[in-house]
Amino acid sequence: MHLIVGLGNPGAQYAKNRHNIGFMMVDALIASGSFGPEKKAFDGFVSEGLIDTPKGKEKVLALKPQTYMNNSGLSVAKALQFYKLKPEQITVFHDELDLAPGRLRMKMGGGHAGHNGLRSIMAHIGPNFMRGRMGIGHPGAKELVLTWVLADFAKSDQTWVESLDDACVRALPMLFSGAPDAADRYQAEVMRLAPAPKFDARQLAAQKPQ
């Protein structure tokens, strides 16, 4: 069994924020047709499903913590303890400032790089879980970060956001294949299915908070 966690903040006012791209990915996963309806559990919304892998069908639990980003670890820890999972069986999808918009990088373990959702999860279960780092770009200055992540994606971003979410879902059988380089193969397949957009300087400047 695997636990897929999407990070974000609950509530309609945050639904389209850059910070909620992890929620968006899990929503796309649940809508893919192989998952049941969402239910309230573990201080979050969860849905169970099956993913076809080279090893056969793999049971997957999709979780969106409803504790707000800063306390995401409370929800993740409850799910982990209930299902007796190891941190290595968890993949967390989250926004990543240090990647260009539309890029995906998979990483096992490491630090939190100032991401409060990761910080909270690490405080509860340690650092040894897989991260799906979904690039949202950086506003260019530290004092602009909070406004940037809590702002909605621009309308022009919707195409690549939806494509990235869809690719992350479609490639999941590769992530759970059991191969030693499964994460690298998954990353490459997602980027093949949804190449990151190219932005010129004027497009990027227009999106940055003033």
N, C-alpha and C positions, 0 to 999 in steps of 0.2 A: 504494500500500500504506500501511496505517496500523498503528501499534503502540499497543495499549491496555494500559496497565500498571495493575495493582491493587496497592496497597501494604499490607503487613502483616508479621507475624512468623511464621516457620515453626514447626510443632509443634502437637500437639493441645492443649497447655496454653494456647495463645494463640488458638485457632481462633474462639472466640466473643467475643473482646475487641472493644471499641469501636475500638481502633487497627487492627483487621483488616477494617473495612468495605470497603476497597478490594479485598481478596482475595475477599470475599463477592460483590461485584459481578462480578468476573471469573468466579467459579464459576457464577454465574447465566448469564453470557454463554456459557460453554462448554456448559452444560446446555440451552441454547436449541434445540439440534438442528442448527445449521449449522456446528458446529466439530468437529474431529477430537479424538482422545484426547490427553491431556496427555503431553508428553515432557520429559525433562530436557535442558536446553540453556541456555547463557548464565548459568550459576549460578542457574537458576530452573526453573520449570515453564512450558512454552509449549504453545499449541494454535493451529493455523491454521484459518481459516474464511473464509466469504464472507458479505458483507452486501449485501442488495439496496438500492440507492440510486437516486435519480432519474436518475443518470448511468449506471446499470448495476451489475453486481456489483463490489464492492470487496473486495480481499483484505485481511484483517485478521489480525494476530498478537496473541494475548492472552498476557500475561506476568505471572507472579507471582514476583518475586525471592525467592530462598531464602537471602539473605545477611544476614538480619535487617534491620530497618528502617533502622538507622544507616548501612548500606552498600548501600542499594538502588541507588545510582548505578552500582556496579560491574556489576551485571546489565544495567541499562538501556543502558549504554554499549556493552557487548558486542553486544547485539541491534542497536543502532543502527549500529554499525560493520559488522557482518556483512551487513546488508541495505542498507547505504549510504543510510540514511534521514537526513532533516534533523530537527532538534528539533521543527520545526513540524508534523511528521507523527506526533507522539507525544501521546497524551492519558493523563494520570495521574489515576486516581481514588484519593482519600485522605480520611481523616477530617479534619473541620474543627471545631475548638473554638469558633470565633467565629460559627458558624451554629447556629440552633436545631435540635433534633433533627428529622430528616426533610427539611430544606431542601437544595436543590442550587443551587450557583452555579458557572458556568463562567467561567474566567479564563485569558487568554493572558499568559504572562510574569508578572513581579512578583517579590516576595521570597518567603522561606520561612516567615516569621512564627513561627519557632521549631520548625517541623516537621522532625524530623531526616531523614525520608525525602526530603523535598523538598530539604533542605540538601545531602544526598549527591548527588542527581541533578544539582542545579545545579553542584556542584563538578566533575562529569564532563562535562556537555554544555551548560552554560550555562542561562539562565533562560527561553529562548524556546520553551516547550512549553505545551500546553494542560493546565489543571488542572480536574478535576471535583471540586469541594469538597463533600463529603458531610457535612452537619451532624450533630454528635453532642452539641452543647451544651457548656457550660462548667461546671465544678463550683463556680465562684464565687471561688476563691482559687488563686493560682499554686502554692502548696505542695501542693495537692490534685490537680493536673493529672496527674502520673504515675500515681497510683493510679486516677484516673478512666479514663484511656485504656487502661490494662492490666487493667481490670475487664470482666467479661462484660456484654453488654447484658442488661437486665432482661427477664424473661419477657414483660412487658407491651409491650416494645419490638419483639418479633419481627414483629408484623404490619406495622408501618410500615417496618422494615428490609427485609423481603422485598418489600414493595410498591415501595419506592424502587429496590431492585436490579432488579426486573422492569421498572420504567418506564425506567430507564437503558438497559437492553438493548433494549426495544421501540422506543425513540426514536432509536436509533443511525443509521438511514438518514437522518434529518434532520441529524445532526451532520456526516455525510460527503456532504452534498448538493452542496457546492461553492459555496453561496450566501454572499455577503459577511457576512450576519448569521446564519450557520448555528449558531454556538454559542448565540446568544440564542434562536433558535427552538427549539433542542434543549432548553435550560433550561426554557423555557416549556412545552414539550410534556411533559417529565418531571414538572413540577409539576402539570400538568393531569391526567396519568394517576395520579399518586400525591401528592395534596395532603398537606402536612405536618400531623401531628397537633397538636391543641391540648392543652397541658398546663396544669393549674392549679398554683398555688404548692405545694400539698401533695404532688402527684405528683412534681414536680421535687425537692422537699426530701427525699422518701423515697428517691430514687435516689442522692443525693449522698453521698460518703464522709464519715464523721464524724471 
